[in-house]
Amino acid sequence: MCPNWDTPKWTKRNLGRNMTYMEQTETLSEQLGVALKQVMLERHMGQDELAKAVDVSRRTMNRILNGDVTVTYDRLTRMATALHTRLSTIIQRAEALASKEGEEQ
């Protein structure tokens, strides 16, 4: 049986659901960036130093910290190691920021 090419794969309902997920992902990436910045301040580590330790460009590190890109588990682990912090601590901070933001809305 041939697929019906006239039926749109993205219905209005599905598109709305996916947009909500994408917006949520953006927010979580931003909160992760804020949590990373907090730890960096506590550890007196700048963007350049962390970027070098994680072996990424300063631009990439900036995009991570601003929540413009999704970070892989491997890269997050390397960042936590460079910051002498447990990854779970960074994630907990990001989750706390997420719940705080959810309460404000």
PyMOL commands that place a pseudoatom at each C-alpha (Angstrom):
pseudoatom trace, name=CA, resn=MET, resi=1, chain=A, elem=C, hetatm=0, pos=[0.000, 0.000, 0.000]
pseudoatom trace, name=CA, resn=CYS, resi=2, chain=A, elem=C, hetatm=0, pos=[1.385, 3.409, -0.971]
pseudoatom trace, name=CA, resn=PRO, resi=3, chain=A, elem=C, hetatm=0, pos=[1.517, 6.183, 1.588]
pseudoatom trace, name=CA, resn=ASN, resi=4, chain=A, elem=C, hetatm=0, pos=[-0.951, 8.992, 1.147]
pseudoatom trace, name=CA, resn=TRP, resi=5, chain=A, elem=C, hetatm=0, pos=[1.282, 11.907, 0.167]
pseudoatom trace, name=CA, resn=ASP, resi=6, chain=A, elem=C, hetatm=0, pos=[-1.608, 14.344, 0.484]
pseudoatom trace, name=CA, resn=THR, resi=7, chain=A, elem=C, hetatm=0, pos=[-1.901, 13.822, 4.236]
pseudoatom trace, name=CA, resn=PRO, resi=8, chain=A, elem=C, hetatm=0, pos=[0.330, 16.285, 6.061]
pseudoatom trace, name=CA, resn=LYS, resi=9, chain=A, elem=C, hetatm=0, pos=[2.685, 14.673, 8.525]
pseudoatom trace, name=CA, resn=TRP, resi=10, chain=A, elem=C, hetatm=0, pos=[2.662, 17.797, 10.709]
pseudoatom trace, name=CA, resn=THR, resi=11, chain=A, elem=C, hetatm=0, pos=[-0.845, 18.525, 11.822]
pseudoatom trace, name=CA, resn=LYS, resi=12, chain=A, elem=C, hetatm=0, pos=[-1.509, 21.735, 13.715]
pseudoatom trace, name=CA, resn=ARG, resi=13, chain=A, elem=C, hetatm=0, pos=[-1.847, 19.742, 16.927]
pseudoatom trace, name=CA, resn=ASN, resi=14, chain=A, elem=C, hetatm=0, pos=[1.459, 17.897, 16.434]
pseudoatom trace, name=CA, resn=LEU, resi=15, chain=A, elem=C, hetatm=0, pos=[3.277, 21.075, 15.459]
pseudoatom trace, name=CA, resn=GLY, resi=16, chain=A, elem=C, hetatm=0, pos=[2.076, 22.805, 18.609]
pseudoatom trace, name=CA, resn=ARG, resi=17, chain=A, elem=C, hetatm=0, pos=[3.214, 19.906, 20.747]
pseudoatom trace, name=CA, resn=ASN, resi=18, chain=A, elem=C, hetatm=0, pos=[6.650, 19.862, 19.093]
pseudoatom trace, name=CA, resn=MET, resi=19, chain=A, elem=C, hetatm=0, pos=[7.047, 23.624, 19.417]
pseudoatom trace, name=CA, resn=THR, resi=20, chain=A, elem=C, hetatm=0, pos=[6.323, 23.352, 23.121]
pseudoatom trace, name=CA, resn=TYR, resi=21, chain=A, elem=C, hetatm=0, pos=[8.982, 20.647, 23.441]
pseudoatom trace, name=CA, resn=MET, resi=22, chain=A, elem=C, hetatm=0, pos=[11.488, 22.744, 21.481]
pseudoatom trace, name=CA, resn=GLU, resi=23, chain=A, elem=C, hetatm=0, pos=[10.779, 25.789, 23.629]
pseudoatom trace, name=CA, resn=GLN, resi=24, chain=A, elem=C, hetatm=0, pos=[11.150, 23.678, 26.759]
pseudoatom trace, name=CA, resn=THR, resi=25, chain=A, elem=C, hetatm=0, pos=[14.477, 22.300, 25.517]
pseudoatom trace, name=CA, resn=GLU, resi=26, chain=A, elem=C, hetatm=0, pos=[15.729, 25.835, 24.871]
pseudoatom trace, name=CA, resn=THR, resi=27, chain=A, elem=C, hetatm=0, pos=[14.804, 26.852, 28.392]
pseudoatom trace, name=CA, resn=LEU, resi=28, chain=A, elem=C, hetatm=0, pos=[16.522, 23.812, 29.905]
pseudoatom trace, name=CA, resn=SER, resi=29, chain=A, elem=C, hetatm=0, pos=[19.689, 24.534, 27.917]
pseudoatom trace, name=CA, resn=GLU, resi=30, chain=A, elem=C, hetatm=0, pos=[19.642, 28.114, 29.185]
pseudoatom trace, name=CA, resn=GLN, resi=31, chain=A, elem=C, hetatm=0, pos=[19.190, 26.940, 32.777]
pseudoatom trace, name=CA, resn=LEU, resi=32, chain=A, elem=C, hetatm=0, pos=[22.063, 24.511, 32.387]
pseudoatom trace, name=CA, resn=GLY, resi=33, chain=A, elem=C, hetatm=0, pos=[24.186, 27.406, 31.131]
pseudoatom trace, name=CA, resn=VAL, resi=34, chain=A, elem=C, hetatm=0, pos=[23.267, 29.495, 34.180]
pseudoatom trace, name=CA, resn=ALA, resi=35, chain=A, elem=C, hetatm=0, pos=[24.127, 26.593, 36.494]
pseudoatom trace, name=CA, resn=LEU, resi=36, chain=A, elem=C, hetatm=0, pos=[27.493, 26.180, 34.769]
pseudoatom trace, name=CA, resn=LYS, resi=37, chain=A, elem=C, hetatm=0, pos=[28.199, 29.910, 35.104]
pseudoatom trace, name=CA, resn=GLN, resi=38, chain=A, elem=C, hetatm=0, pos=[27.433, 29.748, 38.833]
pseudoatom trace, name=CA, resn=VAL, resi=39, chain=A, elem=C, hetatm=0, pos=[29.929, 26.926, 39.329]
pseudoatom trace, name=CA, resn=MET, resi=40, chain=A, elem=C, hetatm=0, pos=[32.507, 28.732, 37.199]
pseudoatom trace, name=CA, resn=LEU, resi=41, chain=A, elem=C, hetatm=0, pos=[32.203, 31.800, 39.431]
pseudoatom trace, name=CA, resn=GLU, resi=42, chain=A, elem=C, hetatm=0, pos=[32.622, 29.697, 42.564]
pseudoatom trace, name=CA, resn=ARG, resi=43, chain=A, elem=C, hetatm=0, pos=[35.691, 28.010, 41.094]
pseudoatom trace, name=CA, resn=HIS, resi=44, chain=A, elem=C, hetatm=0, pos=[37.120, 31.295, 39.763]
pseudoatom trace, name=CA, resn=MET, resi=45, chain=A, elem=C, hetatm=0, pos=[37.303, 29.837, 36.266]
pseudoatom trace, name=CA, resn=GLY, resi=46, chain=A, elem=C, hetatm=0, pos=[36.705, 31.882, 33.143]
pseudoatom trace, name=CA, resn=GLN, resi=47, chain=A, elem=C, hetatm=0, pos=[35.238, 30.868, 29.801]
pseudoatom trace, name=CA, resn=ASP, resi=48, chain=A, elem=C, hetatm=0, pos=[38.624, 30.671, 28.104]
pseudoatom trace, name=CA, resn=GLU, resi=49, chain=A, elem=C, hetatm=0, pos=[40.073, 28.423, 30.779]
pseudoatom trace, name=CA, resn=LEU, resi=50, chain=A, elem=C, hetatm=0, pos=[37.068, 26.082, 30.759]
pseudoatom trace, name=CA, resn=ALA, resi=51, chain=A, elem=C, hetatm=0, pos=[36.991, 25.983, 26.959]
pseudoatom trace, name=CA, resn=LYS, resi=52, chain=A, elem=C, hetatm=0, pos=[40.655, 25.011, 26.889]
pseudoatom trace, name=CA, resn=ALA, resi=53, chain=A, elem=C, hetatm=0, pos=[40.163, 22.320, 29.565]
pseudoatom trace, name=CA, resn=VAL, resi=54, chain=A, elem=C, hetatm=0, pos=[37.215, 20.833, 27.663]
pseudoatom trace, name=CA, resn=ASP, resi=55, chain=A, elem=C, hetatm=0, pos=[38.976, 21.213, 24.291]
pseudoatom trace, name=CA, resn=VAL, resi=56, chain=A, elem=C, hetatm=0, pos=[36.374, 23.401, 22.594]
pseudoatom trace, name=CA, resn=SER, resi=57, chain=A, elem=C, hetatm=0, pos=[36.618, 26.849, 21.075]
pseudoatom trace, name=CA, resn=ARG, resi=58, chain=A, elem=C, hetatm=0, pos=[35.735, 29.907, 23.118]
pseudoatom trace, name=CA, resn=ARG, resi=59, chain=A, elem=C, hetatm=0, pos=[32.811, 30.498, 20.753]
pseudoatom trace, name=CA, resn=THR, resi=60, chain=A, elem=C, hetatm=0, pos=[31.434, 27.008, 21.379]
pseudoatom trace, name=CA, resn=MET, resi=61, chain=A, elem=C, hetatm=0, pos=[31.820, 27.471, 25.133]
pseudoatom trace, name=CA, resn=ASN, resi=62, chain=A, elem=C, hetatm=0, pos=[29.993, 30.795, 24.890]
pseudoatom trace, name=CA, resn=ARG, resi=63, chain=A, elem=C, hetatm=0, pos=[27.143, 29.140, 22.997]
pseudoatom trace, name=CA, resn=ILE, resi=64, chain=A, elem=C, hetatm=0, pos=[26.929, 26.379, 25.623]
pseudoatom trace, name=CA, resn=LEU, resi=65, chain=A, elem=C, hetatm=0, pos=[26.832, 28.867, 28.490]
pseudoatom trace, name=CA, resn=ASN, resi=66, chain=A, elem=C, hetatm=0, pos=[24.153, 30.936, 26.748]
pseudoatom trace, name=CA, resn=GLY, resi=67, chain=A, elem=C, hetatm=0, pos=[21.985, 27.877, 26.095]
pseudoatom trace, name=CA, resn=ASP, resi=68, chain=A, elem=C, hetatm=0, pos=[22.292, 28.194, 22.328]
pseudoatom trace, name=CA, resn=VAL, resi=69, chain=A, elem=C, hetatm=0, pos=[23.374, 24.582, 21.822]
pseudoatom trace, name=CA, resn=THR, resi=70, chain=A, elem=C, hetatm=0, pos=[22.502, 21.245, 23.366]
pseudoatom trace, name=CA, resn=VAL, resi=71, chain=A, elem=C, hetatm=0, pos=[25.434, 19.739, 25.238]
pseudoatom trace, name=CA, resn=THR, resi=72, chain=A, elem=C, hetatm=0, pos=[26.339, 16.066, 25.038]
pseudoatom trace, name=CA, resn=TYR, resi=73, chain=A, elem=C, hetatm=0, pos=[26.729, 13.953, 28.157]
pseudoatom trace, name=CA, resn=ASP, resi=74, chain=A, elem=C, hetatm=0, pos=[30.404, 13.454, 27.340]
pseudoatom trace, name=CA, resn=ARG, resi=75, chain=A, elem=C, hetatm=0, pos=[31.049, 17.179, 27.122]
pseudoatom trace, name=CA, resn=LEU, resi=76, chain=A, elem=C, hetatm=0, pos=[29.079, 17.873, 30.302]
pseudoatom trace, name=CA, resn=THR, resi=77, chain=A, elem=C, hetatm=0, pos=[31.145, 15.265, 32.113]
pseudoatom trace, name=CA, resn=ARG, resi=78, chain=A, elem=C, hetatm=0, pos=[34.376, 16.870, 30.900]
pseudoatom trace, name=CA, resn=MET, resi=79, chain=A, elem=C, hetatm=0, pos=[33.116, 20.280, 32.027]
pseudoatom trace, name=CA, resn=ALA, resi=80, chain=A, elem=C, hetatm=0, pos=[32.221, 18.979, 35.484]
pseudoatom trace, name=CA, resn=THR, resi=81, chain=A, elem=C, hetatm=0, pos=[35.643, 17.349, 35.796]
pseudoatom trace, name=CA, resn=ALA, resi=82, chain=A, elem=C, hetatm=0, pos=[37.402, 20.567, 34.762]
pseudoatom trace, name=CA, resn=LEU, resi=83, chain=A, elem=C, hetatm=0, pos=[35.311, 22.463, 37.327]
pseudoatom trace, name=CA, resn=HIS, resi=84, chain=A, elem=C, hetatm=0, pos=[36.112, 19.887, 40.053]
pseudoatom trace, name=CA, resn=THR, resi=85, chain=A, elem=C, hetatm=0, pos=[32.379, 19.450, 40.563]
pseudoatom trace, name=CA, resn=ARG, resi=86, chain=A, elem=C, hetatm=0, pos=[30.070, 16.468, 40.326]
pseudoatom trace, name=CA, resn=LEU, resi=87, chain=A, elem=C, hetatm=0, pos=[27.881, 16.474, 37.249]
pseudoatom trace, name=CA, resn=SER, resi=88, chain=A, elem=C, hetatm=0, pos=[24.884, 15.756, 39.469]
pseudoatom trace, name=CA, resn=THR, resi=89, chain=A, elem=C, hetatm=0, pos=[25.503, 19.050, 41.298]
pseudoatom trace, name=CA, resn=ILE, resi=90, chain=A, elem=C, hetatm=0, pos=[25.317, 20.996, 38.037]
pseudoatom trace, name=CA, resn=ILE, resi=91, chain=A, elem=C, hetatm=0, pos=[22.168, 19.140, 36.967]
pseudoatom trace, name=CA, resn=GLN, resi=92, chain=A, elem=C, hetatm=0, pos=[20.523, 19.748, 40.358]
pseudoatom trace, name=CA, resn=ARG, resi=93, chain=A, elem=C, hetatm=0, pos=[21.193, 23.463, 40.034]
pseudoatom trace, name=CA, resn=ALA, resi=94, chain=A, elem=C, hetatm=0, pos=[19.697, 23.534, 36.553]
pseudoatom trace, name=CA, resn=GLU, resi=95, chain=A, elem=C, hetatm=0, pos=[16.634, 21.638, 37.817]
pseudoatom trace, name=CA, resn=ALA, resi=96, chain=A, elem=C, hetatm=0, pos=[16.249, 24.069, 40.719]
pseudoatom trace, name=CA, resn=LEU, resi=97, chain=A, elem=C, hetatm=0, pos=[16.319, 26.962, 38.265]
pseudoatom trace, name=CA, resn=ALA, resi=98, chain=A, elem=C, hetatm=0, pos=[13.716, 25.178, 36.115]
pseudoatom trace, name=CA, resn=SER, resi=99, chain=A, elem=C, hetatm=0, pos=[11.358, 24.640, 39.040]
pseudoatom trace, name=CA, resn=LYS, resi=100, chain=A, elem=C, hetatm=0, pos=[11.825, 28.228, 40.197]
pseudoatom trace, name=CA, resn=GLU, resi=101, chain=A, elem=C, hetatm=0, pos=[10.980, 29.484, 36.711]
pseudoatom trace, name=CA, resn=GLY, resi=102, chain=A, elem=C, hetatm=0, pos=[7.951, 27.172, 36.577]
pseudoatom trace, name=CA, resn=GLU, resi=103, chain=A, elem=C, hetatm=0, pos=[6.628, 28.650, 39.814]
pseudoatom trace, name=CA, resn=GLU, resi=104, chain=A, elem=C, hetatm=0, pos=[6.889, 32.177, 38.420]
pseudoatom trace, name=CA, resn=GLN, resi=105, chain=A, elem=C, hetatm=0, pos=[4.715, 31.350, 35.416]
for i in range(1, 105): cmd.bond("trace and resi %d" % i, "trace and resi %d" % (i + 1))
show_as sticks, trace
zoom trace
